[in-house]
Amino acid sequence: MTSLFRRLRVALAAAALAVSAIAATAAGDAADADELDLDRQLHTPAIPQRQHAATADHAARLAASMRRQGLRAATLRQGEIVLVSLPCDTLFAANSTTPKPEALRRLRPLREIVGQSERYKVVVAVHSDDTGDDAYSDALTEARANAIDDLLWQLADRDDDTNVVIYGIGKDEPLHDNDSQAHRRANRRVEIYIVPLPH
C-alpha cells in the first residue's frame, strides 16, 4: 500500500510539473506576441488552410460594412485581414494626444470587433509626417496609440482584455514623400488592422 501511495505522489508531482511548464510556455508566448514587430504581428496567428475561404469571405463582408459606416477599409493577407484607415486629424487636433470629442463616435463601427477578443486581434498603428525630430514623432504616435487603445476599451464595454496591440510608428513608414500639405496629411494616419483568430 505504501508503494502505491508513493507512486501516486510521484505521478501527481509529475503532473503538477507538467502543468507549470505549460503555463510558463503560454506566458512566454504571450510576452513574445507583445514584442513582435508590426509585420510579424499581422501574420500571427496563421489561419489554417481549411478556414481560409470562410475567413476571407467574412473579412470581405466586414470591410464592406465598415465602408457603409463611413470608414475607409480594405483587405490584406490574401483577404483575411481588414485594414481600416483614418486620417489622424479626424481623431486628434494638430500635435495633440487628446482625442477630439467626436473620436469615440468615429470609432464606433469597431465596437463589435473589440468586444469579441476571442475572435479578433486588433492592431493599431499610428503614423506621423516628417514634422519634428524622430523622438517627437515617436512620442506623439505612441501617446496617440495609447489614447486610441483607451477609446477602444471604452467601446468594448468589458472588464477583461480587448486583445488590442498598439504601435507608435513615428514617421518611418510614409505613404508619400512629405512634399505637400496633402501628402503630409495622408502620412498622418491611424491604421487599424482586424486580425482573425483561428477557431
C-alpha positions, -999 to +999 in steps of 0.1 A: +000+000+000+029+024+009+044+017-026+011+026-042+009+059-023+045+067-032+038+061-069+007+082-067+026+111-051+053+108-078+026+109-106+009+139-090+042+157-087+050+150-123+015+162-134+020+194-114+054+200-130+039+195-165+011+220-158+037+245-145+058+241-177+027+246-199+017+277-180+052+291-183+053+284-220+020+301-225+031+331-205+063+333-226+043+330-258+021+359-247+051+381-239+067+372-272+035+382-291+036+417-275+072+421-287+066+413-323+072+440-349+042+452-368+047+430-399+051+398-378+021+408-357-001+409-388+010+374-398+003+359-363-016+337-358-019+320-392-053+308-402-055+271-411-060+265-448-093+248-442-106+280-426-092+304-453-122+307-476-147+313-448-123+338-431-117+357-463-154+358-471-162+372-436-134+398-439-148+410-472-183+414-457-168+432-426-148+456-448-179+464-468-198+470-436-171+494-424-172+513-457-210+516-454-204+532-420-181+558-435-147+543-428-120+535-454-115+498-454-096+472-474-085+436-470-049+422-467-031+389-463-049+371-490-082+387-479-081+375-443-073+409-425-094+440-426-075+473-426-094+504-415-075+537-421-083+571-408-066+605-411-051+615-377-069+648-378-103+631-376-094+618-342-068+644-329-061+681-332-027+691-346+001+680-322-024+668-296-026+634-279-061+641-265-088+626-287-114+650-301-149+648-286-161+631-318-133+604-318-153+578-299-182+582-324-158+578-353-145+545-339-180+532-330-182+508-361-154+488-344-174+482-312-185+447-321-150+437-331-132+449-300-159+433-279-150+398-293-114+393-282-118+356-287-124+361-324-102+390-333-069+407-325-069+444-332-036+460-341-034+498-341-005+516-358-003+554-356+019+573-382+031+609-384+046+631-412+082+643-410+075+674-390+096+674-359+125+651-349+124+614-345+119+615-307+090+639-311+073+618-338+078+586-319+064+600-286+034+616-304+024+585-322+029+563-292+008+586-270-019+587-297-019+549-300-024+546-262-053+571-264-069+550-292-064+519-271-084+536-243-112+546-267-115+510-280-116+497-244-145+521-237-162+508-269-158+472-259-175+478-226-159+449-209-136+444-179-112+419-194-087+421-222-098+436-255-069+420-274-056+453-288-020+457-297-006+492-303+023+507-322+035+543-324+054+541-358+065+577-359+075+590-394+092+558-405+066+545-429+052+573-450+027+566-478+041+596-498+070+620-499+063+648-474+065+673-502+030+688-500+003+695-474-019+668-489+009+642-488+018+651-452-019+648-442-021+614-459+010+603-440-005+613-406-028+583-403-042+557-380-043+522-393-065+496-375-059+460-385-086+435-377-068+402-375-089+370-373-081+343-348-084+306-356-115+289-343 
